[in-house]
Amino acid sequence: MSSDQDFASSLGSVRSTFQTQRSRGEEPSAAVAPQEGAAVLEPVRSAEGAVSIDQLKPGTAKPTDSLFRTDRDSSPSVKVFRLETEGPTKPVAFVADMDIDADGAGGAWKRDRTGQSETSLKYSNGESLDPGRLPFVVIPLDFPKKFKDVGLGDYSAVSFKGKTVYGIVGDFGPRGVLGEASISMAASLGIDPDPNRGGTENPVTYVLFPGTRDPEPSRDPQAIQQRGAQIMQEHGLNLK
């Protein structure tokens, strides 16, 4: 079976599981194993608990004057906060929806109506990130102009319905639009990972940690979880 067929079969299996759980009134689960040999869609185990901007200590979350959209056609409504934490830099946080990014290595982009074969962040050999294997988030092209210390490769924490998954900033998206993450990130949080019909309009909390990028992006999702949790602790942020 070709890699494209593997991905389609794997993603179809995941979508079927999400739809079955929803029809039963159950919360979608990320614990979906792709077919043997496909190994394209690889959710990671999420951490229990979430980051909530509203539940941080008073004075921790300071609003900036930047507003972003959740979609190209929507009005600017996403507020961006700077977090006054114990770490060496000030994290950036916002609450948005989640669209699905299938761009990059692995062939998933071919199943996306707007897919591209490359991610903005690449390995030293020129290879793009694999959205089915690696949890990463997308920021707008103009985001680093407003938040100059945030860039590709920086670590992130993404929380949804009491679960948190750590990732990196792996791709640039449309200017002015926030709320997008990789197939792996979505599936790991229990969000439908289909790049055309998946994602969620429900609130997702994103925290970006400036200046935390590694010289070479990790290829190991579990190593990213460990390093992300460590960075959270360094900033004195706890999952609740």
C-alpha positions as CSV (number, residue, x, y, z in Angstrom):
1,M,0.0,0.0,0.0
2,S,1.4,3.5,-0.9
3,S,2.1,6.0,1.8
4,D,-0.8,8.2,0.5
5,Q,-3.2,5.2,0.9
6,D,-1.7,4.4,4.3
7,F,-2.4,8.0,5.5
8,A,-6.0,8.0,4.1
9,S,-6.7,4.7,5.7
10,S,-5.2,5.8,9.0
11,L,-7.0,9.1,9.0
12,G,-10.3,7.5,8.0
13,S,-9.9,5.1,11.0
14,V,-9.4,8.0,13.3
15,R,-12.3,10.0,11.9
16,S,-14.6,6.9,12.2
17,T,-13.6,6.6,15.9
18,F,-14.2,10.3,16.6
19,Q,-17.6,10.1,14.9
20,T,-18.6,7.0,16.8
21,Q,-17.7,8.5,20.1
22,R,-19.6,11.7,19.3
23,S,-22.7,9.7,18.3
24,R,-22.6,8.0,21.7
25,G,-22.3,11.3,23.5
26,E,-18.7,10.5,24.5
27,E,-15.7,12.9,24.5
28,P,-13.5,12.1,21.5
29,S,-10.3,10.3,22.5
30,A,-6.8,10.6,21.0
31,A,-6.0,7.0,21.8
32,V,-6.4,5.8,18.3
33,A,-3.7,3.6,16.8
34,P,-3.1,3.9,13.1
35,Q,-3.0,0.7,11.0
36,E,0.2,-1.2,11.2
37,G,2.7,0.0,8.7
38,A,1.1,3.4,8.2
39,A,2.8,5.1,11.2
40,V,1.8,8.4,9.8
41,L,-0.7,9.6,12.4
42,E,1.0,9.3,15.8
43,P,-0.8,11.0,18.7
44,V,1.2,11.5,21.9
45,R,-0.1,11.0,25.4
46,S,-1.5,14.2,26.7
47,A,-0.8,15.6,30.2
48,E,-3.7,15.8,32.7
49,G,-4.6,19.4,33.5
50,A,-4.7,22.6,31.5
51,V,-3.3,26.1,31.4
52,S,-6.1,28.6,32.0
53,I,-5.4,32.3,31.5
54,D,-8.4,33.2,33.6
55,Q,-7.1,31.1,36.5
56,L,-3.6,32.5,36.7
57,K,-2.7,34.6,39.7
58,P,-4.0,38.2,39.4
59,G,-1.6,40.4,37.4
60,T,0.1,37.5,35.7
61,A,-1.6,37.8,32.4
62,K,-1.2,41.3,30.9
63,P,-3.1,42.1,27.7
64,T,-1.3,43.5,24.7
65,D,-2.8,45.8,22.1
66,S,-2.7,43.1,19.5
67,L,-5.8,41.4,18.1
68,F,-6.0,38.5,15.7
69,R,-8.7,36.7,13.8
70,T,-9.6,33.0,14.0
71,D,-10.3,32.9,10.3
72,R,-9.5,35.1,7.3
73,D,-13.1,36.3,7.1
74,S,-13.8,36.9,10.8
75,S,-13.3,40.1,12.8
76,P,-10.3,40.5,15.0
77,S,-11.3,39.0,18.4
78,V,-8.3,37.0,19.7
79,K,-6.6,38.8,22.5
80,V,-2.9,38.1,23.1
81,F,-1.4,38.2,26.6
82,R,2.1,38.5,28.1
83,L,2.5,36.3,31.1
84,E,4.6,37.7,34.0
85,T,6.2,34.4,35.2
86,E,9.3,33.2,37.0
87,G,11.1,32.3,33.7
88,P,13.8,34.3,31.9
89,T,11.4,35.4,29.2
90,K,7.7,36.3,29.2
91,P,5.5,33.7,27.6
92,V,2.8,34.8,25.1
93,A,-0.7,33.3,25.5
94,F,-4.0,33.4,23.7
95,V,-7.3,31.5,23.4
96,A,-8.5,30.6,19.9
97,D,-10.0,27.8,17.9
98,M,-8.0,25.1,16.2
99,D,-7.7,24.5,12.4
100,I,-5.6,21.6,11.2
101,D,-2.2,22.0,9.5
102,A,-1.3,19.1,7.2
103,D,1.7,20.8,5.6
104,G,5.1,19.2,5.6
105,A,6.7,15.8,5.2
106,G,4.8,12.5,5.2
107,G,2.3,13.0,2.4
108,A,-0.6,14.3,4.5
109,W,-0.6,17.6,2.7
110,K,-1.9,15.8,-0.5
111,R,-5.1,15.2,1.4
112,D,-5.5,18.8,2.3
113,R,-7.3,21.2,-0.2
114,T,-4.7,23.9,0.6
115,G,-1.8,21.6,1.5
116,Q,1.8,22.3,0.9
117,S,4.8,19.9,1.0
118,E,6.9,22.1,3.2
119,T,6.8,23.7,6.7
120,S,8.5,27.0,7.5
121,L,10.6,25.3,10.1
122,K,13.0,22.7,8.7
123,Y,15.7,20.4,9.8
124,S,19.3,21.1,8.9
125,N,19.1,18.7,6.0
126,G,16.3,20.7,4.5
127,E,13.5,18.3,5.5
128,S,10.2,19.6,6.7
129,L,8.4,18.6,9.9
130,D,5.9,15.7,9.6
131,P,2.5,17.0,10.9
132,G,1.3,13.5,11.5
133,R,4.2,12.6,13.8
134,L,5.2,15.9,15.4
135,P,2.9,18.1,17.6
136,F,3.5,21.7,16.5
137,V,1.6,25.0,16.3
138,V,1.2,27.6,13.5
139,I,1.6,31.3,14.0
140,P,0.8,34.1,11.4
141,L,3.5,35.4,9.2
142,D,3.2,38.8,10.9
143,F,3.3,37.5,14.5
144,P,7.1,37.9,15.0
145,K,6.8,41.5,13.9
146,K,4.5,42.2,16.8
147,F,6.2,39.7,19.2
148,K,9.8,39.9,18.1
149,D,11.1,37.4,20.7
150,V,8.7,34.6,19.4
151,G,10.0,32.5,16.5
152,L,10.1,29.2,14.8
153,G,11.2,26.3,17.0
154,D,10.1,27.9,20.3
155,Y,8.2,25.5,22.6
156,S,4.5,25.7,23.2
157,A,1.8,24.3,25.5
158,V,-1.6,23.7,24.1
159,S,-4.6,23.0,26.4
160,F,-8.1,21.7,25.5
161,K,-10.8,20.4,27.8
162,G,-8.5,19.5,30.7
163,K,-5.6,18.1,28.6
164,T,-2.3,19.6,27.6
165,V,0.2,18.7,24.9
166,Y,3.6,20.3,24.4
167,G,4.9,21.2,21.0
168,I,7.0,23.6,19.0
169,V,6.2,26.5,16.7
170,G,6.6,24.7,13.4
171,D,4.9,26.7,10.6
172,F,3.8,30.1,9.5
173,G,0.2,30.7,8.4
174,P,-1.9,33.5,7.0
175,R,-1.3,37.0,8.3
176,G,-3.5,38.0,11.2
177,V,-5.0,34.6,11.8
178,L,-4.4,32.6,15.0
179,G,-5.5,29.1,16.0
180,E,-3.9,26.3,14.0
181,A,-1.9,23.2,14.8
182,S,-0.6,20.0,13.3
183,I,-2.5,16.8,12.8
184,S,-0.5,15.1,15.6
185,M,-1.3,18.0,18.0
186,A,-5.0,17.9,17.3
187,A,-5.3,14.1,17.6
188,S,-3.3,14.1,20.8
189,L,-5.8,16.5,22.4
190,G,-8.8,14.5,21.2
191,I,-9.6,17.0,18.4
192,D,-10.7,15.7,15.0
193,P,-7.4,15.8,12.9
194,D,-8.9,15.8,9.4
195,P,-7.3,18.8,7.6
196,N,-10.5,19.6,5.6
197,R,-13.3,18.9,8.0
198,G,-11.7,18.6,11.4
199,G,-10.5,21.0,14.1
200,T,-12.7,22.7,16.7
201,E,-14.5,26.0,17.2
202,N,-14.3,25.4,21.0
203,P,-11.7,27.4,23.0
204,V,-8.1,26.2,22.9
205,T,-5.4,27.8,25.0
206,Y,-2.0,28.3,23.5
207,V,1.1,29.4,25.4
208,L,4.3,30.1,23.5
209,F,7.7,30.3,25.2
210,P,10.1,32.8,23.5
211,G,13.8,31.9,23.2
212,T,13.4,28.2,23.9
213,R,14.1,26.8,20.5
214,D,16.7,24.1,20.1
215,P,19.6,24.4,17.6
216,E,18.0,21.5,15.7
217,P,14.2,20.7,16.0
218,S,13.5,17.4,17.8
219,R,12.1,14.5,15.8
220,D,11.0,12.8,19.0
221,P,7.5,13.8,20.2
222,Q,8.1,12.3,23.6
223,A,11.3,14.3,24.0
224,I,9.2,17.4,23.2
225,Q,6.7,16.5,25.9
226,Q,9.5,16.2,28.5
227,R,11.2,19.4,27.5
228,G,7.9,21.3,27.3
229,A,7.0,20.2,30.8
230,Q,10.4,21.3,32.1
231,I,10.0,24.7,30.5
232,M,6.5,25.1,32.2
233,Q,8.1,24.3,35.6
234,E,10.9,26.9,34.9
235,H,8.2,29.5,34.4
236,G,6.3,28.5,37.5
237,L,3.2,27.5,35.5
238,N,1.1,24.6,36.7
239,L,-1.5,22.5,35.0
240,K,-4.9,22.6,36.8
